[in-house]
């Protein structure tokens, strides 16, 4: 039902067994989310592959000393319960060690960028 939640679960499962790469079906939303993960150094790199219906995103996971750089992934806003927040009331992640992905009127961005631009929106997920 929820493609972003499925992608986060695939990433979580792949890092538990130390897979170097995970492949997920392509959507613009998922691609924007993993671009933000890459920007903040949670994954090594991403690649778009295929055409039209068979398009995929290859996500290369990052490890340090056989431990994943990603400590946790959590879907916040769900199809049955959307979570919205203004920039003043957006909660912080565990001692500033992670980020929130926020869907704002100006597109997807991290909570840090949303606060700087004074934008609120739907909180998609958190990563730390």
C-alpha positions in Angstrom: 0.0 0.0 0.0 2.7 2.5 1.0 5.6 2.5 -1.4 7.9 4.7 0.8 7.3 2.4 3.8 8.1 -0.7 1.6 11.4 1.0 0.4 12.4 1.8 4.0 11.7 -1.8 5.0 13.8 -3.1 2.1 16.7 -0.8 3.2 16.4 -1.9 6.8 16.4 -5.6 5.9 19.3 -5.3 3.5 21.5 -3.5 6.1 20.7 -6.2 8.7 22.3 -8.8 6.5 25.0 -6.4 5.3 24.0 -6.3 1.6 26.0 -3.7 -0.3 23.0 -2.7 -2.5 19.3 -2.8 -2.6 17.1 -2.3 -5.6 13.6 -0.8 -5.4 11.0 0.1 -8.0 11.2 3.6 -9.2 8.9 6.5 -8.3 9.6 10.2 -8.2 8.8 10.4 -4.4 11.1 7.5 -3.6 13.9 8.9 -5.7 13.7 12.3 -4.0 13.7 10.7 -0.5 16.9 8.7 -1.3 18.6 11.8 -2.9 18.2 13.4 0.5 19.6 10.3 2.3 22.6 10.6 -0.1 23.0 14.3 0.5 23.3 13.8 4.3 25.7 10.8 3.9 23.4 8.0 5.0 24.0 6.1 1.8 26.9 5.9 -0.6 25.2 6.6 -3.9 22.0 6.0 -6.0 21.5 5.0 -9.6 18.4 5.0 -11.8 18.2 2.1 -14.1 15.8 0.8 -16.8 13.1 2.5 -18.8 9.4 3.1 -18.5 7.7 0.3 -16.5 10.9 -1.5 -15.5 12.6 1.5 -14.0 14.4 0.8 -10.7 16.5 2.7 -8.1 19.7 1.0 -7.0 20.6 2.2 -3.5 24.2 1.5 -2.4 24.3 1.2 1.4 27.1 2.7 3.5 28.9 0.8 6.2 31.6 1.6 8.8 33.4 -1.2 10.6 30.8 -3.8 9.4 28.0 -1.6 10.9 25.5 0.3 8.9 25.7 4.1 9.0 21.9 4.1 9.3 20.9 3.4 12.9 17.2 3.6 12.3 14.5 4.4 9.7 10.9 5.2 10.6 7.9 6.1 8.6 6.0 8.9 10.3 3.1 9.9 8.1 1.0 6.9 7.1 -1.8 6.5 4.6 -4.4 6.2 7.5 -2.9 8.9 9.6 -1.1 11.9 8.0 1.2 13.9 10.3 1.7 17.6 9.5 3.8 20.1 11.3 4.7 23.8 11.1 8.4 24.8 11.0 8.2 26.1 14.7 6.7 22.9 16.0 8.7 20.3 14.1 10.4 17.9 16.5 14.1 17.3 16.6 15.7 13.9 16.1 17.7 12.3 18.9 20.4 14.8 19.7 20.5 16.2 16.2 22.0 12.9 14.8 19.3 12.4 12.2 16.9 14.2 9.9 13.2 14.3 9.1 12.1 14.2 5.4 9.3 16.8 5.0 7.0 17.3 2.0 6.6 21.1 1.7 4.9 23.3 -0.9 8.4 23.7 -2.4 9.1 20.0 -2.7 10.7 17.3 -0.5 13.5 18.5 1.9 15.1 17.8 5.2 13.7 19.4 8.4 16.9 21.5 8.6 16.2 23.1 5.2 12.5 23.5 6.0 13.2 25.4 9.2 15.7 27.7 7.3 13.0 28.4 4.7 10.3 28.7 7.3 8.2 26.0 5.7 6.0 23.3 7.3 4.4 20.3 5.7 3.8 16.5 5.9 6.5 14.6 7.8 7.2 11.6 5.6 9.9 9.7 7.6 12.9 10.0 9.9 16.4 8.6 9.6 19.2 8.6 12.2 
